[in-house]
Amino acid sequence: MDGGGKSKRGPDGPDAALGAVAHAPVLLHGGRIEAPGRADFVAGGGASLLGYEPGELEGAAFGRLLGGDDDLRRLSEAVARLAKAGSAVVELQLKRKGGGLVWYRDTLCLAEGEDDRFTGCLVDISNERAFEAEMTEATAMISAIVGSAMDAVITIDEWGEVIEFNPAAERMFGYARADVIGHRLSDLILPERFVEHHEAGLTRFREHGRSRLSNRRLQIDARRADGSEFQAELTIASAVLGDRRIFIGDIRDISERIEAEAERKRLTRMVTEAIDSVPIGFCISAADGTIELCNTSFASLYGLHPRDMVGMTRIETIRMLAARLVSVDGARFEVSEADLKRITHLLTHAEAEPVELELATGEWMAVWSTRLSGSRIATVRTNITAIKRAEIAMRESMAMIRSAVEACQVPI
């Protein structure tokens, strides 16, 4: 208010503050805790992205924007938590005016000085959800590929003991997987006349770390469980899995050469494309936290190649990242043993909700984990910088609005 008692207008007034968020891709809303499905005000460019004018969503109409009863329930539960926590985050589906649903993340907080009111900021996370779906699909695809491969795939360790035996191998050799795991391969599928040569090759590998047969296609005589022999084609690859060196044998009956060759190439291409096309960082680690597999997107944050990260532990990667952290889930991060223990616990138990990391570069990352079979853990990391910048812009805009409203002595 100026000396004449008139309400302040212009670039510092509330209209300017509201205008600042009118084009932001967020949807601001506020209401009473007792009625979370009603909105006292709605602002932000996010309304137009859904096909609405902000005024169309005020009052009870805001509740109709929610995708369904489950979304209203989740919003109500999040609002109820505000009394204790002061803030809450919930993911909801909102309806487009022209039809269809869009995933949004709603960041809620108590209205300043008013314990019975709250404000929220809805940010579109449909891309983030799409990334999650792609990751889930890629993980399922890889598992399905190995399980449905037409070739027999047998994996042994450097001592010749079987550690994996896929369904095609069961059909080809007549053994059940459970009966061969932990047994020496030479006792199962090799004719007696080749056993000595096979054992000598494994001994050379253990001593020198090299195999003359790796990445070569060989024609061999193989033996079934009933003792009968058949001509087979064998391709051997060596790899490092955690702290173990392994051999992966791809075996096929030569009588099915043409059909099996085409299928093997297709499956190999699908595996490669599935791993390379995932647009977010992911790794798979053993129960003890040792990284067994990661993609380029995951390793690039540490300036490493994926193969250099195999064998590292999740705690080691956390310590590598610590010097570049600014905050963890909104809490300031200090490079101390206490904070290192805190972030280690969060990132190794991030199954319920993603953990948000702010880096000194200005980037934001969301990290979450999923427990797989065999006690392995899949960790997914995605860049949420654009979303976080939108949230920061929203908070700054809200602060401007509050300041402008508080500075205006004429009731609004």
Helices and strands as residue ranges (DSSP letters): G 10-12, H 14-22, E 26-32, E 41-43, H 46-49, G 54-57, H 61-65, H 69-85, E 87-95, E 101-111, E 114-124, H 126-148, E 152-157, E 162-165, H 167-173, H 177-180, G 185-187, H 192-208, E 217-223, E 229-241, E 244-253, G 254-256, H 257-277, E 281-285, E 291-294, H 296-300, H 306-309, H 314-322, E 325-328, E 331-332, H 337-348, E 355-359, E 364-371, G 373-375, E 377-383, H 385-407
